[in-house]
Amino acid sequence: MEQHLVTLDAAVERLLEAGLATLSDDAVVDTLQRLEVSLRKAAAVGNRLVIEAVERSIPGNLACRSVNEFLIHTLRISGGDAAARVKRARKTVVWHNLSGDELEPALPDTAAALTAGAIGTDHVRAIAQVMRKIPHGTDTDHIDVAEHILADAARATTPEDVTTIGLHLLAHLAADGNAPDERDRKRMRGLRVGKQGADLMTPISGLLDPEARALLEPVLAKLARPGMNNPDDPDSPVGDVDSADLDRVALAKAAARDTRTAVQRNHDALKTGLRHLLSSGVLGSHRGLPVTAIITLSVRQIEEENGIVTTASGGILPISDALRMAEKSHPVLALFDHRGRPLHLGRAKRLATADQRLALIASSGGCTRPGCDAPASMTAVHHVREWRDGGRTDIDNLDLACDHCHALIHDGPGGWQTRTSPDDTDNAGRTAWTAPKHIDPGQKPRINRRHHLDELIAGALEHARARREAELREHHRRRSGACGATGGWHRQARDSDGGDNDSDGDRGGDVP
C-alpha cells in the first residue's frame, strides 16, 4: 500500500507541474475524462477504507463517538461530507460477518460501476435515494432489477437524469397495487391560490391528481413554448379563451349541495376549465396535432385494467384514470409490428402527417436521443435519413426528437448522427443515435429506453431469472458431482474396512 501511495503522490505532483498550453483541444477533453475516471476509482478506495476502519473499530479505539466524527477530525472535512461518505461506503463496499465471510454490497451493480470509474459519487447518491423509495412489499427480483437499471443508466447520463429515470421507475414498480388508491388521491387533491403580495405576484400551491396533470401538460406545452405569449414581444403569438355563459339558478342549487373544501373546488375548477379549453379547439394545433391530452393504451391494458400509462406530455396515469378519460375521447387505432414499430405510413412531402405523428407518439413516447426525457409533446418529427439527402417522409424513416436534440444532428464538430437499427439486432427498427467522439470515443450507436421502461424492466427481469436458474443448475451439478465422489469414497472405505480383497485388514479401523 505504501508503494502505491508513493507512486500516486508522485504522479499527481507531475500532473500539477505539467503544462497545459501545449495540449490540443481533443487532448484537453481526453485528459478531463481520464482524470475523472481516476478520481472516481480513488473514491471507491476511500469507501473501502471507511468500512475497514469500522470493522476494526478504529473510531472507538481513538475515542471517537462515531465513524462520522472520526472522518471529520482525521480528514478535516465537513459533517455533511463525512455523513455522505459513510452512507456511500455502507451501500457500495463488501462487508464481512463475524466469521470473516464476505457480504455482497447493498447496491452491487452501483458498486461495480463506481469501482470501474464509470460513475461518480453523485450518481451513487441519486441511485440510493431512488432505491430508498421503492414501495414496501416489492419482490426481490424487481428490487435487484431496479438497481441494475439505475446503475446501467448512470454509466451514460448525469445524476439528475438518474433521479428522473428513478421517478418513472418507481411509478412502474408501484403500478401493481402499491400506489395510493383513488380514494387517497381524491382526498389529497387541491389547488391553493395565495394572497397577492406587495409585488402584485400571487403564489399558488397544491396537488394535482393524475388526470388533472395529464390535462394541464399539453396546455403548458402549447402556451409555455419559447416565443409564445411573450409580454416583451408585441409580435409574439397569444391565446385567449372566453368564458362560457353560466346558468345562475343551476349554479346556486349546486352550491347548496357542495361539501368540498375551497382547495378541492379550486382543483376541480382548474380541471374542468382545462377540459373545456382543450375540447374547444381555440388553442389550434401544436406540432401538427390538436392541443389535447394524448394517451396510448394497449389492448392488453384495456382488458386487464391494470398498470400505468404515459401521456404524450410525459405524465403518468393509473389505468383507471386513463380509461375514464377515454370514455369521452376520440379514439385512434394504431397497428404495430412484433417489434413495436408502426406499420408503413408514407407521403411524398417533407412534413409528416398527423397520423404519422400519432403513430410515432405511440411507438416512441418521446425524444429518441439517449439520455433525453423530453415527452412527445415537446418533440418534432425527425427524418432519420435527412430529407435533403433523399430521405422520404415514410414512417420507417421518421422518429421523434426534441428541438434541442434535433439541433445536435449535423455533420460538423460535435455533431450527432442517427440511423435505423438493422433487422438482425435486438433493437431492430428503433432509431439509434451515435454521439460525437468527445462524448463516446467508441462511437457506439445507442437507443433511448427512457420512454420504454416497461420493456426494460421486463427484459431485465427475464435476464435475472435466467441467470438465477443457470446458477441453480450449476449448484445442483456441483452438488451431484460431490455426492458421487463422496459415495465412491464411502464404498472404498467399506471395501477397505471389511472387504475380501483388503490387503491391509489390520488398518481398517484407521479409515477416517
C-alpha angles and dihedrals in degrees: 000000000000091000091050092050092048090051091047093049091049092049092050091048090053091049090052091052096044117106119239101193093083094054118106120231090258090049092053090054092045092049092050091052096046093046090050091053091051093049090051091051089049089054089054089054089051090054090054091051091052091055091044089055091049095048091050092047089234094152091056093045088056093050094253116147093217143001088256091059090046091055093044093055098035098046099025093233131144123271091246092052091048092050091048092051093050093049091048092049093049090055102042109032131083111250128200129224124222090276092055095251116146119249119207115247117261089242104033099170091046090049091052092050092049093048089051090052091240094122135028137227093269089056089054091050092050093049092047092050092053093046091053089058096055107123118258112256094038108142121248095249092058092046092051091046092049092054091046092052093048094047091047091049091048090060090066106029146040128279089249090055090049088057091050092050089048093056091055091043091054090052090054092048091049094048094090097067109299096096120095111275125240094269091057092049092050091051094049098045118108147129120214121198110198131210119283112259132221089268089055090245119134122211121216130192140165144100126288120208116231094263093051091050091049089053094045099048099066090048091054091045089057103039099033095050113124109272096023123113094355110170091200092055115065090194094052114120113255135194130213132185125196119216117245120242114264131218100235095197093052089045092054092050092049091049091057090056096045116112098169123119121249094256091049091052090050090052094048092046090055092048093049092045091051091049092051091044093053094045094048094069091221091127091061116202136335118206091342098313133090111266102257142119109281117200126180117212129177124217089245092056092049092049096045096036089211137119134025137290132208124227124225086254093058098257123137123232132186109238091246092060092045092053091048091053090046091061089076098032136107103244123218120194115214124186122209136186124244090274093058095253122131120255120249117304112161143165138179096236128086098238118075120237125245089252091054091049091050090051091051092048090054095046104037103026095204145340110351099210110113111258096019119117098184108141123235093261089065096050139091126214109262127202106227087205103038119252090232089056094054098273112154127224091246123136092245090057096046134081141149129276129166118237094259095049092041089059090054092067108094141112097247130093112306093015124146124222131210133205139164113259111247122254093248094062132086091248097047112171095012120120111253122201125208115208122217118265096259088062100035115014089187092059092218114173110237136185130217115248096176093104095041102055091139090061091044092051093046092049093047092049091051091049092048093050092047090051092049092049090050090051090049092051090049090050091052091047092053092044092050090049091049091049091050091051091047092049091052091049092052090050090051090049093052091048090051092046101049113352125127092240095054106135092182101043093151089063096050092108091055094067105117 
